[in-house]
Amino acid sequence: MKWFLFFVLAIGLGLCSSTVNSVSGYNYYRLPTALRPQKYYLRILTFLENPDDLRFAGTVKILIEALENTRNITLHSKNLTIDESQITLRQVSGEGRKDNCVSSTSVNPSQDYYILNTCEELLAGNVYKLSLPFSADLSRQLFGYYRSSYKDPVANVTRWLSSTQFEPAWARKAFPCFDEPSYKASFVVTLGYHKKLTALSNMPIKETKPHESLPNYVWSQFEESVPMSTYLVAYSVNDFANKPSTLPNGALFRTWARPNAIDQCDFAAEFGPRVLQYYEQFFGIKFPLPKIDQIAVPDFSAGAMENWGLVTYRESTLLFSEGHSSLADKQDLANVVAHELAHQWFGNLVTMKWWTDLWLNEGFATYVAGLGVHNIHPDWHSKDRGSLQSMMASFRLDSLVSSHPVSRPIQMVTEIEESFDAISYQKGSSVLRMMHLFMGEEAFRSGLKQYLQLYTYKNAEQDDLWVSLTQAAHRNGSLPRNYEIKTIMDSWTLQTGYPVVNVTRDYTAKSARLSQERYLRNTQIPRDQRVGCWWVPLSYTTEKEKDFSNTVPKAWMECSRNGESLPKTIYDLPGSDQWVIFNTQLSTPYKVNYDAQNWKLLIETLNSEDFESIHVINRAQLIDDILYFAWTGEQDYETALQVTNYLQRERDLLPWRAAFNNLKLLNRILRQTPNFGLFKSYMKKLLSPIYEHLNGMNDTFSSIQQQNEILLKTTVVDWACQYQVSDCVPRAQSYFRRWKSEANPDEKNPIPINFRSTVYCTAIRHGTDEDWDFLWTRYKKSNVGSEQQTILATLGCSREVWILQRYLEMAFNPKGGIRKQDSTLVFQAVASRQIGILLAKKYFMENVELIHKYYYPQTRTMSRLLKPFSEQVITTGDLNEFRTFTISSQKYLKGVRQAIQQTLETMLTNVQWKERNYQHFSRSIQQHLNNIPTSLEHLQKSTIKRNLNKLLVNI
């Protein structure tokens, strides 16, 4: 008997079979196109009884159609032991019907190829059945077919389970397969397991029968699946309980969790079916499977995974406890569930041909999830908030030279993983929202339905979507006949970045000249190199109209055939006494910079009683835009601070979110400088009115009617405690002391749920070693995923060096009490704070080999450790030190090259800001602090005078 052991390591391939003749010369990153799988019969036996020997063994039989004549079968396999003596190959249809065989095999470790050379040529038109036996240990990493566990509190033992994570390219670690999204096939899965456990897969169980030789083991065969890509196959063996729901079409909907957490499934079990039903109506296509399960896995690397019919989640993204989870936790959970269920159409029913168009999956799921949540919980106002968050996240990353297009060429598995970022998700979502708004509801939905129907159970590219949407837009009359969706949208998806539209008004001619260029944070890039042209739908309104509800474009900025921006002038605008605002409700992902007079008019309105006459999203837009422009020098900080000054009146969440998003970055630079005291004083003045208005740390949540106000209060209190506003810190400490004094703190927590993150962090920051140990004990005893996440994040608030150092070491110690999935959270919790950043950076640089080994081979996880560095390195010396480190440590950082480039570029922009803006900003803050009452009074008098002049004109 000959066994072939695939240990595909970075250093090479260990071979132990005489049938393996060579390493294959075929090195193209895509599979050959001569063959296509039709159906997989996948049979896997999983052993979970012995914790020291958690493994699986199985056989895959693949029906393969030959599209061309060929003498080999090339598929994917990684880290699997294949018994080559048991491999069989025979023809099952077509002329001849004679047996075939495998004469030899070869491998390509760099592409994970396993190549079988056949005894007889495979002939086009014939179908063959290939049988491959395989086995492996259940992976200790959180991908492929892997192990997970939880502590049974009743029996006080560890319970083991198995789960899968195959996206983007890890089905090959579970069974040999054609592991590319375009190789769709149906799957018949049969799982063997101990009869005391439960087996789940994409489809319902068809039949269960005893194992032929293993006592107490059974085989469960699942119904044949619809055609799907390998990355969507899923299965799990566990001892979980479930909460059933039913869909109106009769399909079964179940939510699974470990038995001692089943009471936390209620919200997801109620919300999931409702959002699935909404999608059926929105897309006009029924959910095609007879059941759908969603399961909370204790160990899970991503947030969730949309496997067709068996959606997997982290516990913190599926389970909700009324007594332990905050409103933010609940809304985040709803958004994740809505995102994954949207994939059942965009991604599962219709799948991208190749990972180049990953954004078709993720951008759509992100955008449509916002619509789904809003439909079910309109009182949350999540659609506007989600749109703004998506826009701000993509603005930040896409203002780097080292960003990438939404639709990007992919040639390596590591590049696939790098694409799961804010560009594919948030920018993808933002450009879809733009298209939805300029096409209108009817044309947009009609085009989507046509696209989904055309490519059901198939694969598609973005151009296929553009064709369907163009036809719908022309039918509906929402797009001029000489405009094509492809022309417009390619400018947003095929080039990196986004534009700033410069609006220069001619107040005498009552017109405005518009120009565009790419916005970049790196100010070393000359203006003539900020190239790019975008088709920009131009919506706008005037101070008199205030028509913010109309997001339909009144005009377009167009591009020539060679990609140059065509000049654009807007006419019939008001005179010098009225402002104009472009991009109503931030309907398109671009920034707008105005001439000085228009900014002056906007500032006057913002700082008047009439500030709410500007739509709340546009108030957030003005804050975000002016702070970006001040950062890069297109505007000065005197102007920016006059804009943000109005926040003392603001009582809505979105403008504050925009402000905090920018002020956080300034804080992380300025707290390392002598003038941080000025910034603290400024922040106290800014925060005090809203803190007092919201009754500070008083538990008034039960009396608040608007969900957004609860989130606003939670956010404001968190910032107020950071800057020691009013009684925030002593009140937080008092709450924490009350909790510590409880006889049973794990059963009774007097801290208001929505304050807990702030209270924990504040108490730990100003507390003792005993406080830290108390909170750590609560983490170990907690049964709620979201609560565990909150505690882990706030334990990093300590200012004790030795505690933080110990915490860092615990994060990367398999016996440190922190799950691998949470190690990045712990590291970020330490590294994002003033004292922790120095320790975390030193720890990372000195232990990069250990960290690489901890995550290997899924080293892309290391990219999550870099963001805190990028935001807090502000000197040339520190930048050069980190750059030198990345060069000397290249072999450990290969999987995060893109993240390294973006980190170094962000550090450079911090250095540039400090050199260019630090003194100027400090003077502006000082002047602003001295003149706040005067400037407010001046603005109010100016506004009164302007309004009086308007009244006289009207008379």
Secondary structure as the mmCIF struct_conf table of DSSP 4:
data_model
#
loop_
_struct_conf.conf_type_id
_struct_conf.id
_struct_conf.beg_label_comp_id
_struct_conf.beg_label_asym_id
_struct_conf.beg_label_seq_id
_struct_conf.end_label_comp_id
_struct_conf.end_label_asym_id
_struct_conf.end_label_seq_id
STRN STRN1 TRP A 3 LEU A 5
STRN STRN2 PHE A 7 LEU A 9
TURN_TY1_P TURN_TY1_P1 ALA A 10 ILE A 11
STRN STRN3 GLY A 12 GLY A 14
TURN_TY1_P TURN_TY1_P2 SER A 18 THR A 19
STRN STRN4 VAL A 20 VAL A 23
BEND BEND1 GLY A 25 GLY A 25
BEND BEND2 TYR A 29 ARG A 30
BEND BEND3 THR A 33 ALA A 34
STRN STRN5 LEU A 35 PHE A 47
BEND BEND4 GLU A 49 GLU A 49
TURN_TY1_P TURN_TY1_P3 PRO A 51 ASP A 52
STRN STRN6 ARG A 55 ALA A 66
BEND BEND5 LEU A 67 GLU A 68
STRN STRN7 THR A 70 HIS A 76
BEND BEND6 ASN A 79 ASN A 79
STRN STRN8 THR A 81 ASP A 83
HELX_RH_3T_P HELX_RH_3T_P1 GLU A 84 GLN A 86
STRN STRN9 THR A 88 SER A 93
BEND BEND7 GLY A 94 GLY A 96
STRN STRN10 ASP A 99 ASN A 100
STRN STRN11 VAL A 102 ASN A 108
TURN_TY1_P TURN_TY1_P4 PRO A 109 ASP A 112
STRN STRN12 TYR A 113 LEU A 122
TURN_TY1_P TURN_TY1_P5 ALA A 124 GLY A 125
STRN STRN13 VAL A 127 ASP A 137
HELX_LH_PP_P HELX_LH_PP_P1 LEU A 138 LEU A 138
STRN STRN14 SER A 139 SER A 139
BEND BEND8 ARG A 140 PHE A 143
STRN STRN15 GLY A 144 ASP A 152
TURN_TY1_P TURN_TY1_P6 PRO A 153 ASN A 156
STRN STRN16 VAL A 157 GLN A 165
TURN_TY1_P TURN_TY1_P7 GLU A 167 TRP A 170
HELX_RH_3T_P HELX_RH_3T_P2 ALA A 171 LYS A 173
TURN_TY1_P TURN_TY1_P8 ALA A 174 ALA A 174
BEND BEND9 PHE A 175 PHE A 175
STRN STRN17 CYS A 177 CYS A 177
BEND BEND10 GLU A 180 GLU A 180
TURN_TY1_P TURN_TY1_P9 PRO A 181 SER A 182
STRN STRN18 ALA A 185 ALA A 185
STRN STRN19 SER A 186 HIS A 194
TURN_TY1_P TURN_TY1_P10 LYS A 195 LYS A 196
BEND BEND11 LEU A 197 LEU A 197
STRN STRN20 THR A 198 SER A 201
BEND BEND12 ASN A 202 MET A 203
STRN STRN21 ILE A 205 PRO A 210
BEND BEND13 GLU A 212 LEU A 214
TURN_TY1_P TURN_TY1_P11 PRO A 215 ASN A 216
STRN STRN22 TYR A 217 PHE A 222
HELX_LH_PP_P HELX_LH_PP_P2 GLU A 223 VAL A 226
BEND BEND14 PRO A 227 PRO A 227
STRN STRN23 MET A 228 MET A 228
HELX_RH_3T_P HELX_RH_3T_P3 THR A 230 LEU A 232
STRN STRN24 TYR A 235 ASN A 238
STRN STRN25 ALA A 241 THR A 246
TURN_TY1_P TURN_TY1_P12 PRO A 248 ASN A 249
BEND BEND15 GLY A 250 GLY A 250
STRN STRN26 LEU A 252 ALA A 257
HELX_RH_3T_P HELX_RH_3T_P4 PRO A 259 GLN A 264
HELX_RH_AL_P HELX_RH_AL_P1 ASP A 266 PHE A 283
TURN_TY1_P TURN_TY1_P13 GLY A 284 GLY A 284
BEND BEND16 LEU A 289 PRO A 290
STRN STRN27 LYS A 291 VAL A 297
BEND BEND17 PRO A 298 ASP A 299
BEND BEND18 SER A 301 GLY A 303
STRN STRN28 ALA A 304 MET A 305
TURN_TY1_P TURN_TY1_P14 TRP A 308 GLY A 309
STRN STRN29 LEU A 310 ARG A 314
HELX_RH_AL_P HELX_RH_AL_P2 GLU A 315 LEU A 318
TURN_TY1_P TURN_TY1_P15 GLU A 322 HIS A 324
HELX_RH_AL_P HELX_RH_AL_P3 LEU A 327 ALA A 342
TURN_TY1_P TURN_TY1_P16 HIS A 343 TRP A 345
STRN STRN30 PHE A 346 PHE A 346
TURN_TY1_P TURN_TY1_P17 GLY A 347 LEU A 349
STRN STRN31 VAL A 350 MET A 352
BEND BEND19 LYS A 353 TRP A 354
HELX_RH_3T_P HELX_RH_3T_P5 TRP A 355 ASP A 357
HELX_RH_AL_P HELX_RH_AL_P4 LEU A 358 ILE A 376
HELX_RH_3T_P HELX_RH_3T_P6 PRO A 378 TRP A 380
HELX_RH_AL_P HELX_RH_AL_P5 SER A 382 ASP A 398
TURN_TY1_P TURN_TY1_P18 SER A 399 SER A 399
BEND BEND20 LEU A 400 LEU A 400
TURN_TY1_P TURN_TY1_P19 VAL A 401 SER A 402
BEND BEND21 VAL A 406 SER A 407
BEND BEND22 MET A 412 MET A 412
HELX_RH_AL_P HELX_RH_AL_P6 VAL A 413 GLU A 418
TURN_TY1_P TURN_TY1_P20 SER A 419 SER A 419
BEND BEND23 PHE A 420 ASP A 421
TURN_TY1_P TURN_TY1_P21 ALA A 422 ALA A 422
HELX_RH_PI_P HELX_RH_PI_P1 ILE A 423 LYS A 427
HELX_RH_AL_P HELX_RH_AL_P7 GLY A 428 MET A 439
HELX_RH_AL_P HELX_RH_AL_P8 GLU A 441 LEU A 454
TURN_TY1_P TURN_TY1_P22 TYR A 455 TYR A 457
STRN STRN32 LYS A 458 ALA A 460
HELX_RH_AL_P HELX_RH_AL_P9 GLN A 462 ASN A 476
TURN_TY1_P TURN_TY1_P23 GLY A 477 GLY A 477
BEND BEND24 SER A 478 LEU A 479
TURN_TY1_P TURN_TY1_P24 ARG A 481 ASN A 482
HELX_RH_AL_P HELX_RH_AL_P10 ILE A 485 THR A 493
BEND BEND25 LEU A 494 GLY A 497
STRN STRN33 PRO A 499 ASP A 506
TURN_TY1_P TURN_TY1_P25 TYR A 507 LYS A 510
STRN STRN34 SER A 511 ARG A 518
BEND BEND26 ARG A 521 ARG A 521
TURN_TY1_P TURN_TY1_P26 THR A 523 GLN A 524
BEND BEND27 ILE A 525 ILE A 525
HELX_RH_3T_P HELX_RH_3T_P7 ARG A 527 GLN A 529
STRN STRN35 VAL A 536 LEU A 538
STRN STRN36 TYR A 540 THR A 542
TURN_TY1_P TURN_TY1_P27 GLU A 543 GLU A 545
TURN_TY1_P TURN_TY1_P28 PHE A 548 SER A 549
BEND BEND28 VAL A 552 VAL A 552
BEND BEND29 LYS A 554 LYS A 554
STRN STRN37 ALA A 555 MET A 557
STRN STRN38 CYS A 559 CYS A 559
TURN_TY1_P TURN_TY1_P29 ARG A 561 ASN A 562
BEND BEND30 GLY A 563 GLY A 563
HELX_LH_PP_P HELX_LH_PP_P3 GLU A 564 GLU A 564
STRN STRN39 SER A 565 SER A 565
HELX_LH_PP_P HELX_LH_PP_P4 LEU A 566 PRO A 567
STRN STRN40 LYS A 568 ILE A 570
BEND BEND31 ASP A 572 ASP A 572
TURN_TY1_P TURN_TY1_P30 SER A 576 ASP A 577
BEND BEND32 GLN A 578 GLN A 578
STRN STRN41 VAL A 580 PHE A 582
BEND BEND33 ASN A 583 ASN A 583
HELX_RH_3T_P HELX_RH_3T_P8 THR A 584 LEU A 586
BEND BEND34 THR A 588 PRO A 589
STRN STRN42 LYS A 591 TYR A 594
HELX_RH_AL_P HELX_RH_AL_P11 ALA A 596 LEU A 606
TURN_TY1_P TURN_TY1_P31 ASN A 607 ASN A 607
BEND BEND35 SER A 608 SER A 608
TURN_TY1_P TURN_TY1_P32 GLU A 609 ASP A 610
HELX_RH_3T_P HELX_RH_3T_P9 PHE A 611 SER A 613
BEND BEND36 ILE A 614 ILE A 614
HELX_RH_AL_P HELX_RH_AL_P12 VAL A 616 THR A 632
TURN_TY1_P TURN_TY1_P33 GLY A 633 GLY A 633
BEND BEND37 GLU A 634 GLN A 635
HELX_RH_AL_P HELX_RH_AL_P13 TYR A 637 THR A 644
HELX_RH_3T_P HELX_RH_3T_P10 ASN A 645 GLN A 648
TURN_TY1_P TURN_TY1_P34 ARG A 649 ARG A 649
HELX_RH_AL_P HELX_RH_AL_P14 LEU A 653 LEU A 670
TURN_TY1_P TURN_TY1_P35 ARG A 671 GLN A 672
BEND BEND38 THR A 673 THR A 673
TURN_TY1_P TURN_TY1_P36 PRO A 674 ASN A 675
HELX_RH_AL_P HELX_RH_AL_P15 PHE A 676 HIS A 693
TURN_TY1_P TURN_TY1_P37 LEU A 694 MET A 697
BEND BEND39 ASN A 698 ASN A 698
HELX_RH_3T_P HELX_RH_3T_P11 PHE A 701 SER A 703
HELX_RH_AL_P HELX_RH_AL_P16 GLN A 707 GLN A 722
TURN_TY1_P TURN_TY1_P38 TYR A 723 GLN A 724
TURN_TY1_P TURN_TY1_P39 SER A 726 ASP A 727
HELX_RH_AL_P HELX_RH_AL_P17 CYS A 728 LYS A 740
TURN_TY1_P TURN_TY1_P40 SER A 741 SER A 741
BEND BEND40 GLU A 742 ASN A 744
TURN_TY1_P TURN_TY1_P41 PRO A 745 GLU A 747
BEND BEND41 ILE A 751 ILE A 751
HELX_RH_3T_P HELX_RH_3T_P12 ILE A 753 PHE A 755
HELX_RH_AL_P HELX_RH_AL_P18 ARG A 756 ARG A 765
TURN_TY1_P TURN_TY1_P42 HIS A 766 HIS A 766
BEND BEND42 GLY A 767 GLY A 767
HELX_RH_AL_P HELX_RH_AL_P19 ASP A 769 LYS A 781
HELX_RH_AL_P HELX_RH_AL_P20 GLY A 785 LEU A 795
TURN_TY1_P TURN_TY1_P43 GLY A 796 CYS A 797
HELX_RH_AL_P HELX_RH_AL_P21 VAL A 801 ALA A 811
TURN_TY1_P TURN_TY1_P44 PHE A 812 PHE A 812
TURN_TY1_P TURN_TY1_P45 PRO A 814 LYS A 815
BEND BEND43 GLY A 816 GLY A 817
HELX_RH_3T_P HELX_RH_3T_P13 LYS A 820 ASP A 822
HELX_RH_AL_P HELX_RH_AL_P22 SER A 823 ALA A 831
TURN_TY1_P TURN_TY1_P46 SER A 832 SER A 832
BEND BEND44 ARG A 833 ARG A 833
TURN_TY1_P TURN_TY1_P47 GLN A 834 ILE A 835
HELX_RH_AL_P HELX_RH_AL_P23 GLY A 836 GLU A 846
BEND BEND45 ASN A 847 ASN A 847
HELX_RH_AL_P HELX_RH_AL_P24 VAL A 848 TYR A 855
TURN_TY1_P TURN_TY1_P48 TYR A 856 PRO A 857
HELX_RH_3T_P HELX_RH_3T_P14 THR A 859 LEU A 865
TURN_TY1_P TURN_TY1_P49 LEU A 866 LEU A 866
HELX_RH_AL_P HELX_RH_AL_P25 LYS A 867 GLN A 872
BEND BEND46 THR A 875 THR A 875
HELX_RH_AL_P HELX_RH_AL_P26 THR A 876 SER A 888
TURN_TY1_P TURN_TY1_P50 SER A 889 SER A 889
HELX_RH_3T_P HELX_RH_3T_P15 GLN A 890 TYR A 892
BEND BEND47 LEU A 893 LEU A 893
HELX_RH_3T_P HELX_RH_3T_P16 LYS A 894 VAL A 896
HELX_RH_AL_P HELX_RH_AL_P27 ARG A 897 ASN A 954
#
